[in-house]
Amino acid sequence: TGKFFVGGNWKCNGTKDSISKLVADLNDAKLENDVDVVVAPPFVYIDQVKQSLADRIEISAQNSWIGKGGAFTGEISAEQLTDIGCKWVILGHSERRHVIGEDDQFIGKKATYALSQNLKVIACIGEKLEERESGKTFDVCFQQMKAFADSISNWADVVIAYEPVWAIGTGKVATPQQAQEVHVAVRDWLKKNVSPEVASSTRIIYGGSVNGSNCAELAKQEDIDGFLVGGASLKGPEFATIVNSVT
Ligand code: 13P
């Protein structure tokens, strides 16, 4: 399923000073060659990171506007992101879905436009705790997948991140079996609804309380093709451990 992929989602964290230290730690870290490594700083620090981080690590934004720039106060367009050297954008993150209120259709528009501007997309899906407890995990993930699939024609530029909401920032990581089960289901959904080729070539990564201690067991699972890391990505050495958990 392509190269192992590890993304660091820094969310709304950091200062010029703390980010300069994190970049120095990442530049010093010994990272396995055969892994795609991407970090997503807050917008205002992307240029600082681009200027100082080794080219070995690519840069992602954490959001982008649904279309071409213009009179959209407070938004950042995909073309501005490519202009400053960003290669990726995270879309559909649970914090944007459930804290900010983005819906599937809005997220789908962002995906279509970002891909049209040659940004690659980390497309996030995942169920809330009450949805898991009422047996709706697959329904929720498949509905979110459908919205992405309706908006995406070029799957070569897409990585899917399965991030169960109950595991994000809680310290309650999914068990390797829980994650593997959903990854298999999502791959099967892609096979039936997009194509067998896309199902076998698209990387499905896991996110939610991944750290330096639990990454190795998760990485052993057949259908876990990498990670999207929040909190632990703010610590250079620990993030390097996660990158190097590739099996
Ligand atoms: P944590 O690793 O802090 O749980 O966050 C996961 C996440 O949301 C990555 O996008």
Boltz pocket constraint, residues with backbone or C-beta under 6 A from the ligand:
constraints:
  - pocket:
      binder: B
      contacts: [[A, 9], [A, 93], [A, 163], [A, 167], [A, 168], [A, 169], [A, 170], [A, 171], [A, 207], [A, 208], [A, 209], [A, 210], [A, 228], [A, 229], [A, 230], [A, 231], [A, 232]]
      max_distance: 6.0
